[in-house]
Amino acid sequence: MCGEDLSPGDGLALRCPSGHSHDTNKRGWFTALDTSRGISGDPRELLEARRDLLGTGIYSPIADAITELLPEEPLDVVDAGTGTGWYLAQLQRSGRVREALALDASSAAVAMSVSGTGAAGLVADTWQPLPVRSARSDLVLCVFAPRNASEFSRVLRPTGTLVVVTPGTTHLQELRAAGLVMDMQEDKDARLADTLSGHFLAAGREEVRYETHVDSDTGRLLADMGPSGHHVPRGGWSGGAVTVDVTVSSWRPAAP
């Protein structure tokens, strides 16, 4: 509301020097979402499909690629669009995390991520100014999630890193052909560079592309875990090879 620092007050409240008070909860997260804007994030059923799918390990090479782009020392991390918190948990297992903030517009997502990672949680709209101190983070992690370049740049330290994961042109192409997954927008790389222009400079890039066998149940999870989960599928999947094709890119803040 005013941009001043929040500190613990009476009970579970956070207070600022101007007297504003915000309630937290015993589950380890804080809501700063303006619900009047109609923002609510992903529902629990979609998140549960994502949790079950990620638990199969099908996307483990993506998590490995993220880790390989980072320095070995522990980092203060903002996981923007945390979802279930699975990617953050993989970073924790690699020893790359000192402190973490799980951020998402979905309270169900933040609750799930906090429960699985022990991170602090923040329910907030990524497109709005974030209630996070400037130059507080070494890493902003953004996996298949919205990107607010100006805010990500602000919360990162000058030596920090933004890591973004975006789908490639052939990602899940077999499921798209089968009518289970929605078509994706073209020129994602160009749009990413345009979105980050003026705030970030490219620092590293790794293409992760492989085929994996996907049975009918896993195919349904892949359809239900993303944007396609909000729509009625046009087809079915009996099993077969599916292409995973993503780009993991790292970016450093541009000099002011």
Residue, then its C-alpha position, 0 to 999 in steps of 0.5 A: m500500500c505504501g512501499e514501506d517495510l513490513s515487520p511482524g506485529d501482534g499475533l500473525a499480523l505484518r505491520c509497517p511504520s505508517g500503521h498499515s496492518h496485513d494478516t498472515n496465516k499459520r500455514g506460512w504464507f501471506t496474501a497481497l492479492d487484490t481479489s477485486r481485479g478478478i485474479s485467482g490463479d490456477p485451481r486446485e484440480l489443475l495443480e493436483a494434475r501438475r503435482d502428479l505429472l511432475g512426480t513421475g520425473i518426466y520433466s527432470p531434465i528441465a530441472d537439471a538444466i536449470t541447476e546447470l545454469l546456476p552457480e554452486e553456492p546457495l542463493d536467495v530465490v524468488d520462485a515466480g509462478t511457483g505452482t506446486g513448488w516442484y522446481l523449487a524443491q529440485l533446486q533445494r535438493s541440489g543445495r542451491v537455495r539459502e532462502a526462498l519465496a514461493l510466489d503465485a496468484s493462486s492461494a492453492a498453489v502457494a499453499m502446496s508449494v510452502s507445504g512441500t518446500g518450507a519456503a515463505g509464501l506470497v499470494a500476489d499478482t505478478w503483473q502488479p508491483l510485488p511486495v518484495r524488497s528491492a535487491r533482495s534476491d539472487l535468483v528469480l525463477c520463472v518456469f512456464a509463468p508470466r514475466n514482469a521484467s521491471e519487477f523481476s529486475r527490481v527485486l534482483r541484486p545487480t549480480g543476480t540471475l533470472v532463469v526462464v523456461t519457455p516451451g519450444t515449437t515442438h513441445l508436446q506436438e503429438l498431444r497437440a495433434a491428438g487434440l489434447v493440448m492447445d496450440m501455442q503462440e508462435d515466436k516465443d523466443a522473440r517475444l521473450a527477448d522483447t519482453l525482457s528488453g531494457h531490463f535484462l541481458a541474455a547470459g546463457r541458454e540451453e535447449v532441452r529436447y527429448e522424446t519420452h513414452v507417455d501412456s494414456d494416464t500421463g497424457r491426460l495429466l499433461a493435458d490437465m496440468g496446463p492451460s488446456g486443463h481449462h478446456v474440454p479436450r477435442g481428442g484422446w491419447s492411447g499412448g506413445a512417444v511424446t516430444v518435450d522441447v523447452t528452452v532454459s535461458s538465463w538473464r542478468p540485470a541490465a545496468p541502470 
